[in-house]
């Protein structure tokens, strides 16, 4: 057989004719050739592939969740705006925080019923505190111990109080109080009724108040009405009164003329609702008291008329370093005189006082008259920063 094959010129190999030999000599694919180049076991490659797939899935989940969370409020906002039919109310869908706080402050405090009756002959104002309803609960038990304080802004020292009613939000007071108020003072006064919650061992908490300017109501007949309670004012602005005076300075002679004309709407200092006012005029030189003069006392009045003139010698080289202090006092025979209010003029002053002083210096020999509002004495003293009292001689001329 072998000899016959060689004669034909063909050499047949037994290896090439087997199926196993054909399979091993077949060329591998692209992925197989790429994986065969990596010097790692197959189980490591499989683990890496699985980890990559897991990380990819987690990344896709995060992206989907972020997109959904951003779209939710937009969808909710669209629904809210579509439910509003009127374009004018669309802006109220999300109000400002300040508006919400103010709304809370002005509501939920309750309401108060009261009456007003003015006697033109006396003259006097009778204020009746009737009842309150739906008061704000101030205690832990969901109730309050309310009582009412009543006063006029024209005389904050004279205040009345009702009885305290325990554990109720709808107290019935039925109490009345009388204020001595002239017809001229009525338009300048405001009636204040404040409801407090009584606490035996702590500070009394204010529930709310009603402020009624008397100029806004007609006192020709008896008034009885309900009003909602509002948040109480933190600072009570006390009206001390006004004073009118004239200033005149002559540089050539060095004479300063102060004419005290009148005052009005002064603060009540006596128990009868009046005062005994008089005016002091102080000259302050280099922040030290220098000279002073005072008017006569006007008995039992809140609108005194003085018309008294004072002349001071003030050299021209000292006028820039001087302050003029105008103060109104209440005279008392038994106790010490009390200051009602003050103000000062000079180069260190501000507002109307500075303007009055500047006008006087700009118009020598000409008297200039002006009304001024009185200020708290302690405020003026602090602004002046006075040193100890020292009477100075006149500078040489």
Beta strands, then each sheet from edge to edge (+ up, - down):
strand 1: 111-119
strand 2: 124-133
strand 3: 146-152
strand 4: 155-161
strand 5: 172-179
strand 6: 190-197
strand 7: 205-213
strand 8: 223-228
strand 9: 242-250
strand 10: 255-264
strand 11: 277-285
strand 12: 288-294
strand 13: 305-313
strand 14: 322-330
strand 15: 338-346
strand 16: 368-373
sheet 1: 5+ 2- 1+ 8-
sheet 2: 4+ 3- 6+ 7-
sheet 3: 13+ 10- 9+ 16-
sheet 4: 12+ 11- 14+ 15-
end
